[in-house]
Structure formats: C-alpha cells, structure tokens
Amino acid sequence: MALSDALGAPGYRGKVRDLYEVGGDRLLMVASDRLSAFDVVMAEPVPGKGRVLTGITDYWVRRFADVPAALISCDPAVLERAVPALAGAEGWAGRAMLVRRAEMLPLECIVRGRLAGSAYEEYRQRGTVHADPAPAGLELTDPFPEPLFTPSTKAAAGHDQNLSRAAARALVGDATYEAAAAVCLRLFAQAADDLARRGLVLADTKFELGVLDGELVLCDEVVTPDSSRLWPASEVRRGQVPPSFDKQPFRDWLDAAGWDHQPPPPPVPAAVIAQTQERYERAFELVTGGSLAHWYGA
C-alpha cells in the first residue's frame, strides 16, 4: 500500500519532503527521492536519496544532543507504534521522521565558512556577502576570518532572497536573530570540526529553526548534501571549484546543458542520475562513518 493510501494526501508537499498530519502536535516528515535544483524538481528521482537525507539528519541530531530538536525518532518500530496506519504502507522506512510541530522561523539560517556559491558571485561583483561588507582580497573557496551567519528569506514559491543582517533583524527581531545566530554558529563549528576529522570541508550549510514551548529547536534536515557544500579537504584549491559530495556537481551539469533554470527542466540521463546517487551514498558514508546498507529501509 502506498503511503498516501494509508495516510491520505500530505498536508504539505515540498520540493523534496512531504508532511503528514498524524495527530496532536506531531507530524510525519517523509523525505522523497525527488531531486531539485535551482528550486525546480527534476522528473527523474535519485534512488535512495530520501534515506540518505534522513539518516544523515538523524546522525547530526544525535551529535547535537545539547540543542533541542523537533525530531522524535526515525526508528520504524517507534513510528508504527505512534502511527499505526504505517504498518500497512510501503517504502517509508528509513526516509520518515516523527517530529514535533514547531512554529518555523521565516528564515533560512545559512552559515558560511568559505566563500562559494551565490555569496561568491555577489562578492565578485560587489565585494559584499548578503549586502554586508566582506574582507577584501578573497577568492573562491577561501575561508572567512570567522564563519558568517547569512540568513535568507524562506520563499513559499520561487527563489529565496539573501538578507542583510539588518533586514534579517527587522524580520524576526533582535532577540530572535541573536539567538538563532548563536545556535547556528555553534552547530556549524561542531559539524565543521567533526567533518574535518573525516577529511571533509564544510563550506556552508543551511539550518532550519523553529520555536517549540518557547525555545528555539532544530528542525527539518541537518547538514545533508542537499543543505550543505561538502568538499574533500585534500582537493580544495584556492580559486578553483572543488569536487564535492553535494548537489553542486549536478547543478554544474544543468548549467553546462544550457538550462535557464526555469521549468520545465531538461531530461536527466541515467548516467547522471547514477553518478548523483553514488555521491549521495558516499556522503552518507563519509559523514556518518557507517554504511547506507545498515540504515533503516535497506
């Protein structure tokens, strides 16, 4: 039985995740194998991608045990006890998370340790990052003197918009901004240190925060290949685009194919999907130190 047959239509469908109402203050968040780039979902899924994202998120929530999180459990046995209808459904084990409902901050809480992506393009053109001054003389992949908290809007449709510090403060208030920045910068530092010991550079990542019982909690995916830039440390060269274990090589393929980032996306060859799948699985191994074959739903 399909999950939608067991639970009904999701209350919310994102580019990658579906949210189901399962009673009270709890939600079931299911990571699909859908692949999105430039805010557009491809027609071709990446097998196992949802399990990779869920397993890595579970790993980091456990590592960040001193920070409250919305996640209750990914264990299929726990989920079936909480949501009995799951017992008759297929394909959700390893990609589903039982979470507490939180009031989400209207920010994408991005932390940048290295100059890359849209920040690099802005810096190259104007010498700023999210409209705020940045140190002179930086090149692609250079580290910032200290990681930067650079939030963006959380767009319901279309592209998120980068925010200056002043604009982000105006959106959520000074106290919430300061609290969110402190949490995200601390988590980034811990994740970057952990990954460095595994031979990876965490160039940047996006955290999602919400408010639950009056305190900030960590929500959604955490330091995954979809929300982060992960580079092999041995192959980072100043001024050059490094190989990576995230979506960037797929974005580069789309750009090389001449796509204008507007729907519909181009067909993705099977070989490109296979390469993307391999990168996601390798990311799981490098980040968690384990095998995807040992994660739920194998």
C-alpha positions in Angstrom: 0.0 0.0 0.0 1.3 3.5 -0.9 1.9 5.9 2.0 -0.8 8.3 0.6 -3.3 5.4 0.6 -2.5 4.7 4.3 -2.4 8.3 5.5 -4.2 10.3 2.8 -2.7 13.2 0.9 0.2 15.0 2.6 -0.8 18.3 4.3 2.2 19.9 2.7 4.4 18.8 -0.2 7.8 20.5 -0.6 10.3 20.1 -3.3 11.7 17.0 -1.5 9.7 16.4 1.7 6.1 15.6 2.4 4.4 16.4 5.7 1.5 14.3 7.1 -0.7 15.3 10.0 -0.6 12.4 12.4 -2.5 13.8 15.4 -1.9 16.3 18.2 1.4 18.2 17.9 3.1 15.5 15.8 3.9 15.4 12.1 5.4 12.7 9.9 8.1 14.1 7.6 9.0 11.9 4.7 12.0 12.6 2.5 11.4 11.5 -1.1 13.9 10.7 -3.7 12.9 13.8 -5.7 15.9 15.9 -6.9 15.6 19.6 -7.0 18.0 22.2 -8.3 17.5 26.0 -8.6 14.1 25.5 -6.9 12.8 23.2 -9.7 12.1 19.5 -9.2 13.5 17.1 -11.8 11.3 14.5 -13.4 13.9 11.8 -12.5 14.3 10.7 -8.9 17.6 9.6 -7.3 17.2 6.1 -5.8 17.8 6.1 -2.1 18.2 9.8 -1.7 15.5 10.2 0.9 17.1 7.6 3.1 20.5 9.4 2.8 19.0 12.7 3.9 17.0 11.1 6.7 19.9 9.0 8.0 22.4 12.0 8.0 19.9 14.2 9.7 19.3 11.6 12.4 23.1 11.3 12.9 23.5 15.1 13.4 20.6 15.5 15.7 22.2 12.8 17.9 25.6 14.6 17.7 24.0 17.9 18.6 22.3 16.4 21.7 22.7 19.6 23.7 20.5 21.5 21.3 16.7 20.7 21.4 15.3 19.3 18.2 11.9 18.7 16.7 12.9 15.1 15.7 11.4 12.4 17.9 12.5 9.3 16.1 13.3 7.7 12.7 13.0 4.1 14.1 10.3 2.3 12.1 9.1 0.4 15.2 8.6 3.7 17.1 6.9 5.3 14.1 4.5 2.3 13.7 3.5 2.5 17.4 2.9 6.2 17.1 1.1 6.0 13.7 -0.5 2.5 13.3 -1.6 3.2 9.7 2.1 2.9 8.7 2.1 -0.8 9.3 0.2 -1.3 6.1 2.2 1.1 3.9 5.4 0.5 2.0 8.5 2.5 1.1 8.7 4.8 4.1 11.2 3.1 6.4 14.4 5.0 6.6 13.0 8.1 5.0 10.4 9.0 7.6 10.8 11.1 10.7 8.3 11.6 13.5 8.6 15.2 14.6 7.1 17.7 17.0 5.2 20.6 15.4 7.1 23.8 15.7 6.5 27.4 14.7 9.1 27.9 12.0 11.2 31.0 11.8 10.7 32.8 8.5 14.5 32.5 7.8 16.8 30.0 6.1 19.6 30.1 8.7 22.7 29.8 6.5 26.2 29.7 7.9 29.1 30.2 5.6 32.6 29.2 6.5 34.1 29.5 3.0 33.4 31.8 0.0 31.3 29.8 -2.5 28.0 29.7 -4.4 25.8 32.8 -4.5 28.0 34.5 -1.9 31.0 34.2 -4.2 29.1 35.6 -7.2 27.9 38.6 -5.1 31.4 39.2 -3.6 33.0 39.0 -7.1 30.6 41.7 -8.3 30.2 44.0 -5.3 32.6 43.0 -2.6 29.8 42.1 -0.2 28.2 39.0 1.2 24.4 39.3 1.7 24.8 43.0 1.1 27.1 43.4 4.1 30.8 44.3 3.7 33.3 41.4 3.5 37.1 41.3 3.8 38.9 42.3 0.7 41.1 40.0 -1.4 39.1 36.8 -1.0 39.0 34.2 -3.8 36.7 31.2 -4.4 37.0 28.6 -1.5 38.8 31.0 0.8 37.8 30.8 4.5 36.2 33.8 6.1 38.1 35.0 9.2 35.1 33.7 11.1 32.0 31.8 9.9 29.3 34.1 8.9 25.6 33.9 9.8 23.9 34.9 6.5 20.2 34.2 6.5 17.8 34.4 3.6 14.1 34.5 3.2 12.1 31.3 3.2 10.1 31.7 -0.1 6.8 29.8 -0.4 7.3 29.9 -4.2 10.2 30.9 -6.3 13.7 31.7 -5.1 14.8 32.6 -1.5 16.3 36.0 -1.3 19.5 36.7 0.6 19.1 39.1 3.5 21.5 41.6 5.1 21.9 41.4 8.8 19.7 44.5 9.3 17.0 43.1 7.1 17.0 39.7 9.0 16.9 41.5 12.3 13.9 43.5 11.1 12.1 40.3 10.0 12.4 38.4 13.3 13.5 40.9 15.9 16.9 41.4 17.5 16.5 38.9 20.3 15.4 36.0 17.9 18.1 37.0 15.4 20.9 36.9 18.1 19.6 33.6 19.5 19.4 31.9 16.0 22.8 33.2 15.0 24.4 31.9 18.3 22.8 28.4 17.9 23.7 28.1 14.2 27.3 29.3 14.5 27.8 26.9 17.4 26.4 23.9 15.4 28.4 24.9 12.4 31.6 24.9 14.3 30.9 21.5 15.8 29.9 20.0 12.4 32.9 21.5 10.7 35.3 20.1 13.3 33.7 16.6 13.1 33.8 16.6 9.3 37.4 17.9 9.2 38.4 14.7 11.1 36.8 12.7 8.3 38.7 14.7 5.6 35.8 16.9 4.6 35.4 20.7 4.5 32.0 22.1 5.4 31.9 25.2 3.2 28.4 26.3 4.2 25.1 24.8 5.4 21.5 25.8 6.0 19.8 25.2 9.3 16.0 25.3 9.9 14.9 26.6 13.3 11.5 26.7 14.9 10.0 27.7 18.2 8.6 25.0 20.5 7.4 25.6 24.1 9.1 29.0 24.0 12.6 27.8 22.9 14.4 27.5 19.6 14.6 23.9 18.2 16.4 22.4 15.3 14.0 21.3 12.5 14.0 19.6 9.1 17.2 18.3 7.6 20.6 18.9 9.2 24.0 19.2 7.4 22.9 17.0 4.5 24.2 17.0 0.9 21.0 19.0 0.0 21.6 21.7 2.6 25.4 21.9 2.6 28.5 22.2 0.5 30.8 19.3 1.4 34.3 19.3 -0.1 37.1 16.7 0.1 39.8 18.6 2.0 42.6 17.2 0.0 41.2 18.5 -3.2 40.4 22.1 -2.3 42.4 24.6 -4.3 42.2 28.3 -3.9 40.2 29.9 -6.7 39.0 26.6 -8.2 35.7 24.9 -7.9 36.4 21.7 -5.9 34.8 18.4 -6.3 32.0 17.9 -3.8 29.7 15.4 -2.2 26.6 17.5 -2.5 24.2 18.8 -5.3 26.8 21.2 -6.8 28.1 18.8 -9.5 24.5 18.2 -10.6 23.9 22.0 -10.7 27.0 22.3 -12.8 25.8 19.7 -15.2 22.5 21.6 -15.6 24.4 24.8 -16.4 26.6 23.0 -18.9 23.5 21.7 -20.5 22.4 25.3 -21.1 19.3 25.2 -18.9 17.9 28.6 -18.0 16.7 27.5 -14.5 13.1 27.8 -15.5 10.6 25.0 -15.7 10.4 22.5 -17.3 13.9 21.1 -16.5 15.8 19.1 -19.1 15.7 15.3 -19.1 18.4 13.9 -16.9 20.4 11.0 -18.4 20.5 7.7 -16.4 24.3 8.1 -16.1 24.0 11.5 -14.4 21.4 10.1 -12.0 23.7 7.1 -11.2 26.6 9.5 -10.6 24.4 11.6 -8.3 23.2 8.6 -6.4 26.8 7.5 -5.9 27.8 10.9 -4.5 24.8 10.8 -2.0 25.7 7.3 -0.8 29.4 8.3 -0.4 28.3 11.4 1.5 26.4 9.2 3.9 29.4 7.0 4.5 31.9 9.9 5.0 29.6 11.9 7.2 28.2 9.2 9.5 31.1 6.7 9.3 28.6 4.0 8.5 27.0 2.3 5.5 23.7 3.1 4.0 23.1 -0.6 3.8 22.8 -0.6 7.6 20.3 2.3 7.8 16.5 1.6 8.1 14.8 0.6 4.9 17.7 -1.2 3.3 
